[in-house]
Amino acid sequence: MNKTWQAWVEKNQGYIGTENRLEFPDVFRQVAAVRDGNALAMLDSFSIIRIEGEDAETFLQGQLSGDIRDVTDGAARFSTYSTAKGRMLASFLIWKQQSAYYLIVASDICQAVAKRLAMFVMRSRVKVNVLDSEQTSIAGVRGAQVQALIEQYFAAEAPVALTVLQGGTETAIALPEGGYLLQLDEGSALLPTLLAEEATAVSSMAWNIRDIDAGIAWVAQTTQEQFVPQMANMELIGAVSFKKGCYPGQEIVARTQYLGKLKRRLFKARLSSFAAVGSKLFSPEVPEQSIGMIAAICPVAEGEYETLVVVQSACWEKGIYLEAEYLHQLVCLTLPYVTQDE
């Protein structure tokens, strides 16, 4: 964390909490600001992998599920990285700047994913690096006031989702369902202006509600190799191309899509008890075995949590519960997009 961010954290009474992540007082106020106010988040739960070199596009095209040709200086895309069995090792938001590609990924898997990608470079003219968090920070902004500041800075007017706005040391990506994700290098002219705005300081934990509302589940350490991309609705947010060439797990992903064998899907739900990401879920429909797991969660009020879950679609009628004893039942909520099963 650079000195500019450090001063802002201290001003807003920030502290290092669980999982060594930055937190601020009153998480419910933060969640309300993300949804209905003006919020500024320092997203220390994400990191950036940079992939550059003459063969970078060809290399990524052969490794990831999305069509890298759709990633340009002005357009970002979601994508995933899977095992040969089609199980996701990571999910990304990717953009391009000049000849380099930047992949935002969950911090707890970043180093391992970068190392795995580097193993397959072989003779390709490609370099894989994780950006230093002291030199590059990731932030999220949401709300009319702070979004207007971003648009004014980049001389852009309400860009569509996944539009990339770039300056000398800054990048802003317009997110689905509202807000911006920012990459700010050390010495950014935008950062001091942004931190001076009257916006609620928000932690990564509270920022999660934005992605939960958008139906976007990031692969983390506890959910690695648990889902094929379609189970997490990745094809619905443009993270999977069915027209590109081969990549690890492509055969499984394609078979799942075209043979209609998908039994699990991502849903948004409400819970009255906390459950960590990766926690198993149960249903009387399939007694004595897990029918899915928590993919993301955020507290929204006292004794109330909103979550993204990957579960067997057929189990909602008889109920889905946090425990095998069927104590805390999930309430299904609405996603902003329609799945192919609806």
N, C-alpha and C positions, 0 to 999 in steps of 0.2 A: 504494500500500500504506500503510495507516494505521499509527500507532506501535504499536498493540497487536499487530498481525500482525508488524510488523518485529521486535519483541522475541522473538516466538516463532520466527521464521525464524532469527535469530541464535543463539538457544539450541540449535536443532537443526542448526546448521552449514549452513544453506541458502545457496545462491549462485545467481547468474544464469548459466545455461549456454547450450546451443544454442538458437537461435531466440528468444533473449532471454526464456526461460522459467525459472521457479524450479526448482531441482533440489536434492536432498539426497543425502548419501552412501549407497551400498549400495542400488541399485535393486531387487535381488532380495529383499532384506529388506522393502522397501516393498511389492512385489507380494505377498509371502507375508502381510503384514499386511492388505492389502485382501481377500485371499481367506479367510484363516483367523484373523486376529487382530483388533486394534482399530486402525483407521486414521483419520487426519484429514488431509484434503488441502485445500490452498489452490488453487483451480482457476483459475489465471490464463490458461488456454487458452479460457475462456468469457467472454462478455460478455452484457449484458442490454439489450434494446430494450424501451422502454415505449411503448405505444400507448394513448392516452386520448382522451376526447371523446364527445359524444353519439352519434356515428355509428361508434364504434370497432368494435362487434360486426359491423355490416353491412359495414364496410370490410374487415375481416379475413375475413369469410365469403366475400367476392368475390375474395380474393387467395390464400388458403391451401387446401391439400388436405383438411385436417381440418374436421370440423363444429364451428365455434366455439361453437355453442349448448351443446355438451357440456362446455365449460370454465366452471367455476363457482368460487366462493370456496373450495369444498372439494374440487374435482377438477381435476387437471391433465391435459393431453393432449399427445401428440406431434403434429407437423404438418410439412408441407414447403411450399416455395415454388419454383415452377418457371417456366421460360420458356414461351413459347407452343408450343414443340415438346415440352413435357412433361419437359424435362431439369431436374433439381433444381439450384437456385441456393443453397438453404439447407435445413437441417432444424432444428426447434425443439422445445423443451419449453415449453409455455405454461400459465400459470396466471393467475387473475384476483384482483384485490384491489380491492374496492369497484367502481368503474366503469372501472378501468384494467387493461390486459392486459400481462403481462410475458413476453417471449420470450427464452429462453436460446438462444444461438447461438455457434458457433465464433468466437473473437475475431478471427481473421485475415480474416474476411469480414463482420464485424459492421457496420462503417461503410458499406461499399458496399451491403449489403442494406438497411440503414436508409434510405440515400439513395434507393435504387430504390423502396422502399415509399412514401416521402414524395412521389415523383414522381406517384404515382397517387391521392393524396389529393384533388386538384383542389378541388371545392367542398364536400367532406365536412367535417363538423365533427370533425376528427381531428388530433391532434398526435403526431408520431413523434420520440422522443428516445432517445439511447443514454445509459444511466446512467453517471455518473462512477465509475470504479473506486476512486477515493480515498474516495468516499462510501458505496459499496455493494460488498461483497465476496461472492464465491461460494465455497462450501466443500462438500466431500463428506465424509461420515462413514460408516464401516461397521465392524461388529463388535458383539457383544452389549453390551459395556460402554458404548460411546459412543452406541449406538442407544437404550439404556435411559435415558441422560441426556436425549436429545432427547424421548423419549416422556414422561418425567417432567416436563420443562419445559413441554411443551404439554398436559399432562394427557390424553395419548392412549395407548391400549393396542394395540400391534401393528397399526397401520392397514394396509389393503390397498394394493397398488401404485397410485401416482398420487394417493393422498389428499394433500390440501394442509392443513398445520397452520400457523396464522397467529397471530402475536402483534403487539404494537405496532410493533416495528422488525425483526421476524424472520419468515421463512417457511421451512418445512421441507416437502419433497416426498418421500414414500416412493417409492423406485425399484423397478422390476421386478427380481427376482432379488436384492433386499436392499440396504440402505443408504439414506441420505438425501442429498438435495441441498439446500443451505441458501443463502438470500439473507439477508445480515446487514448492516443499515445501520449507519452510524457511530453509536456510542453504544449499540449492542446490549448488553443485560444478559446475554445468553446467551454472547457471544463469550469474555469472560474465564473463565467457568466451563468452557467447552469447551476452551480452550487449556490449562487447568490439569490436564486429564485425562491419564492415562498412556496415550497413544496414539502410535503411530508416525507421524512426520511424513512425508507422502506428496506427491510431485509430481504434476502433471497427467499426465505420461508414465506413471507407475506406476498412477495411477487408471484409465487407459485399460483395464486388464485387467478392471475391473468391467463396463464397457460391452461389451467383447469377449465376455466370458462370457455377457452378457445378449443378445448378438446385435444390438446397437444401434450402427450406424455413423453418425457425425456427418459431415455435408458440410463439407469444409474447402476452402481455396482451390485445392488441387491436384486436388480431385475435383468441383469445380463443373461443371455441365452435362455430366457423364459418364453419369449414370444417370437413367432414369425411376424413380419411387418404388418400384415393385414389384421392380426389380432389386436394391434395397437392403433388401428385405423390409419396407418401410415400412407396407404395409397390414396386416402381421402384428402390428405393435406399436400399431395403432390410429391411425396417422398419416394415413390416407386414408379418406375417406367416399365411397361410391358412390351415396349417396342425396341429397346436397346439390345446390345449384345450381352454376352455372358459376364457374370460376376459371381463371387462365392454365394452359394445358396439359391441362385437364380432358378434352378430347376424346381426346387421345392416351392419357392414363392409363386412361380407360374402355375404349377400344378394346383396349389391351394386356390388360386384365383379362378382357374378355368374348369376345375372339376367340382367346385362347390362343396369342398370338404371342411369349410371353416365353421367350427362350432363355437369358438370364443371370439368375443368382440370387446372393444373398449367402450365403457359407459361412464357417465358422470353420475355421482350418487351423493347422498347425505348420510352422515353417521353421527351417533350420539356419544361415541367413545373413540379415543385416539387409537390409531393403528399405524405402525411404521410401514414405510414403503417396503414391499416384499412380503408383507403379512398375508397368510393364506386365508381364503374365504370358503364358506361351506353352505350347503343347501340340503333340505330334506328331499329334494328331487334326486340327489345322488348321495345317499347316506354314507357316512364314514370315510369320505375322501374329499380332498380339496377340489373346488370347481373354478378356482381362479385366485387372483391376488391383487393387492393394492399397488397401483402404479404411480400415484401422486396423491398428496393430501395437504390440506391447509386448514387451520382453525379459522372459523368465521364469526363465532360467538361463543359465549360460555356454554360448554357441553355440546357444541355443534361443530362439525367438520364437514368440508366438502372434498370430494375425492374423485380420482379417476381409477377405475378398476377394470381389469381384464378378466372376464368371467364367461362361463357357458351361457349363451343367450337364452336357452330354454329354461333356465332356473329361476327367472324373475317371478314367474307365476306362483311358485310355492315359497318364494322368499330366499334371499341371500343374506348370510349372517357372518359376523366377524369370528364367531367361535363355533366349534363342532357341537357345542351344547345349545346353539341357536338362541343366544341371549340378546345380542345387539343386531337388529335387522337394518339393512341398507334400504334407503328410499331412492328410487331411480329418478334422476333429473334429466333435463333436456340438453342435448348437445347442439352446437350451432350449425351442424351439418347433418345430412341424412346418410345412414349407412346403407349398403346394398341389400341388407337383410330386411329393411323397413318397407 
